[in-house]
């Protein structure tokens, strides 16, 4: 019996990695990183989930069971960091587009010089 | 009152070392209204304060043992009230303070150098702001005792470094380099986070020391170990994921290239911390150690062979940085390979680790010097291409001598510091496996060959008419170079003292797994 959420995590990470490896468009690469990051968020959240429990924000909780708060804190932190990374990467993508007029990696100067 | 304040500073030392650059980074842009100099003076001032605090902290670590600090606790020294650590804990032992001292010294010198080097650019306040953030990230990674906190500081470091690499935003290459760096570092950070999630899912712990005590070495732990090792090897710029190093170091402003060297080395520290403290007792750690040794060998060889044909002075030095990282991986990897064999450890393992750790500080110094000298050449001539340089030795004699010092040091000739650490690595690794040692020596010779080429094409030869007006660099840029050159010669002349003072405590701290864990649990 495989937990469906962990299977989803594995599938999403493989999709993200294959995007990173096979795509040449840098917007797609940013998307690949985002997919990996979201799947790790899903993994963290599903680690802390307990069936039938409440959010860990009550003083007088209606039921005794609560989900784990730490993975949610980790996820929140990762979402914030992810936002910063994505914003920075997309702004770099804008600059690259302004400079080279294309989003394809094949046309980059450093790539050409090295190959 | 005076005594009270002193006690306050000493009690909160580990937190202050991270907090001061972090807060100073956000104040720096506000100071622009007082002129550009105000920002640089502010950054230099803050980094000097941090440097002093790190020295005091290091002194206390040597004197009183491991220093620890629970963030946000009413009594910071109270780490685990109910037997389990609940807060983020900073834990400073000898290796952390060694790395902290190395990094902050290089960043401080780079900052002094930038005061003149970056003067002509308009948005320097952002530059200093990011530089201070980078310092905060490095100090955080060195001093934290918490896995997730390490991930956060890794991201702080990556984002600020990417911003700095892209500082010459009018050049497409710099943007490319920053993008590449950002892709690599965010992937490695996500791998770290995934490994943290795997560990948290099993043990419910994030603290490194508590995790180390609770380990059961399940299959998931091994997956986490593989993820962590590959992430940090990726981030420290070892072959096979070295391609970002050449671009990032080559395209960043020269003082940033020098700071990036220590930023990569802090990932090496994280790698060693994970391998020794978390997984030190794992029976299969030898396999990981062999992987680290092979990564080291590949880095040494590929780095130096790729450096040979380069025409861009900074790109060439960046490939040498990869190659030198290999020496550190080799030295410490050999120590890790024999960690469970006490006889071999005493015979050559500890010596190999001392060589590797000593090489970290030596590499930070001479590579910092070389990058700053390259920056000086670019500052005066405006070109990075070695073919366009020539005859600069007459015009910039002090720079030429400083370059010579750095060059002889990186190739491992006596009496410079590179010789001291490389000799220890050769001798100890020879006892482990002679072939590894032979490869290391061949790489050293190739390094010499490649740097001789740089020296000849930049400083000797016919003077070119277009460089008639080239002068020696300004005094404020010479100061950090002279300090580095002085330290290189000092470390080369008295390696025994430095080993005893700095390196041996650091290696002992890395091996003293029980001591690190015992502080928290």
Interface residues (C-beta under 8 A of the other chain):
Chain A: X20 X26 X29 X33 X36 X37 X40 X43 X44 X47 X68 X70 X71 X74 X77 X78 X81 X84 X85 X88 X89 X92 X93 X95 X96 X99 X100 X108 X109 X110 X111
Chain B: X148 X152 X155 X158 X159 X162 X163 X166 X169 X172 X173 X175 X176 X177 X178 X179 X182 X183 X186 X187 X189 X190 X193 X194 X196 X197 X200 X201 X204 X206 X247 X251
